[in-house]
Amino acid sequence: MLEKQSMTIKTPGKLMIAGEFAVLQPYHHLAVMAVDRFVYATIKKSEVNRLSLTDFQLENLEFAIENKRVKVATNDSRVQFVNDAMTIVSTYLQEQEVTLTPFMLSIKSELDDESGIKYGLGSSAAVVTSVVNAMLKIFLPEEPSKELIFKLASISHVITQGNGSGADIAASTYGGILYYSSFQADWLRTEYKNAKTVTELVEKNWTYFSVKTMEMPKDIYFCVGWTGNAASTAKLVDKILRLEENNPEQFYRFLEDSKFAVNKFYTGMNESNLSLVLEGVKENRRALAKVGEHANTPIETVQLSNLCNLAEQHGGAGKPSGAGGGDCGIAFMPSKEKAEHVIKAWEKEGIKPLFIHPYPHGSIDV
């Protein structure tokens, strides 16, 4: 096999479809979709180690790999996700007795707006997945498996962020529309702390994690609308999870409602049953709105409510995507004509349509 000297990795962002918040509990599923907005990571073997994060105007930062750890020569905290990802992959490769030679890595994202507005498309997860895939592909003699990319990216992301479901990493890695249950961040942190090697953790069975693909029925049109303000996912998650202590009965009712809605959506997708898909979306919307009320943290802003109501008025179903409180809303519409009508109706209400589509592939070299 010819040794690879350079390549560019293209990694999709994501949109959460159904099952938000509930996915943070063991064995609860979420539907997540890879979308056609991308992070690009270009890696090239070189005489020196250099890192460029184009979107942050950070160019040609020096880095060193010492005792399996990567240290980027900057105090800018925005490099932390990349620094930790490079460290995890370096550790794994050295455990595989792969010799690491100097390389240049450059990362560019198109997941956010050009003005810097965040749409909630999972940029940090896509960046980490890109870094992991780029390093594995240029240094390993064989093609890395999707599972290996996913697990290394998940370990890295949880180390940096401390929490999260990993659904965004799954979308970036596997592509398409996924029926996903999380590894559980607490479990992964504990396992990482106790594992003798990264290889041991990667090869272990991840108890709670599962992923299956879904097919979008041909007669469904998917629409995305930006409501004009970014949401803080971490704050919303904390407030919802606090309900488990403050009102466990309502919290567990929400989990059951979410499970029922996501399963209905999953069945509808697999059976190309449009009405089941729409019912699942509507029921998940109601479950999220109700848990937001009980947790005293509105998940549907006025604009998200407008977005969802307009989708229903035009014969489809809409809901917030992700934690809510802003960011994007999504709609599934039963015809192209109705999709076009709902987009026009959104624009009249000041909701910005994003022309984003499902993307069937995960992180790939181009």
RAGITA-V302881 format. One record per backbone hydrogen bond with DSSP energy under -1.0 kcal/mol. NH is the residue of the N-H (numbers start at 1). CO is the residue of the C=O. Records with the same first field share a line. If there is no record, write none. Layout:
# RAGITA-V302881
NH = CO / CO
This chain:
# RAGITA-V302881
7 = 43
9 = 41
10 = 364
11 = 39
13 = 37
14 = 121
15 = 33
17 = 31
18 = 31
22 = 20
23 = 19
24 = 21
25 = 22
28 = 25
30 = 180
31 = 18
32 = 178
33 = 15
34 = 176
35 = 13
36 = 357
37 = 35
39 = 11
40 = 108
41 = 9
42 = 106
43 = 7
44 = 104
45 = 5
46 = 102
50 = 103
51 = 61
52 = 105
53 = 58
54 = 107
56 = 53
57 = 54
58 = 53
61 = 51
64 = 71
66 = 69
69 = 66
71 = 64
73 = 62
74 = 72
79 = 76
80 = 77
83 = 79
84 = 80
85 = 81
86 = 82
87 = 83
88 = 84
89 = 85
90 = 86
91 = 87
92 = 88
93 = 89
94 = 90
95 = 91
96 = 92
97 = 94
98 = 93
104 = 44
105 = 50
106 = 42
107 = 52
108 = 40
110 = 38
113 = 117
116 = 113
126 = 122
127 = 123
128 = 124
129 = 125
130 = 126
131 = 127
132 = 128
133 = 129
134 = 130
135 = 131
136 = 132
137 = 133
138 = 134
139 = 135
140 = 136
149 = 145
150 = 146
151 = 147
152 = 148
153 = 149
154 = 150
155 = 151
156 = 152
157 = 153
158 = 154
159 = 155
160 = 156
161 = 157
162 = 158
170 = 166
171 = 167
172 = 168
173 = 169
174 = 170
175 = 171
176 = 359
178 = 32
179 = 212
180 = 30
181 = 210
188 = 184
189 = 185
190 = 186
191 = 187
192 = 188
193 = 189
194 = 190
195 = 191
201 = 197
202 = 198
203 = 199
207 = 205
210 = 181
212 = 179
214 = 177
220 = 217
221 = 333
223 = 331
225 = 329
226 = 352
227 = 327
236 = 232
237 = 233
238 = 234
239 = 235
240 = 236
241 = 237
242 = 238
243 = 240
244 = 241
246 = 242
247 = 243
251 = 247
252 = 248
253 = 249
254 = 250
255 = 251
256 = 252
257 = 253
258 = 254
259 = 255
260 = 256
261 = 257
262 = 258
263 = 259
264 = 260
265 = 261
266 = 262
267 = 263
268 = 264
269 = 265
270 = 266
271 = 267
272 = 269
273 = 268
277 = 273
278 = 274
279 = 275
280 = 276
281 = 277
282 = 278
283 = 279
284 = 280
285 = 281
286 = 282
287 = 283
288 = 284
289 = 285
290 = 286
291 = 287
292 = 288
293 = 289
294 = 290
295 = 291
296 = 293
297 = 292
305 = 301
306 = 302
307 = 303
308 = 304
309 = 305
310 = 306
311 = 307
312 = 308
313 = 309
314 = 310
315 = 312
316 = 311
317 = 332
319 = 330
321 = 328
325 = 299
327 = 229
329 = 225
330 = 319
331 = 223
332 = 317
333 = 221
339 = 335
340 = 336
341 = 337
342 = 338
343 = 339
344 = 340
345 = 341
346 = 342
347 = 343
348 = 344
349 = 345
350 = 347
351 = 346
352 = 226
354 = 224
356 = 354
359 = 34
363 = 172
364 = 10
366 = 8
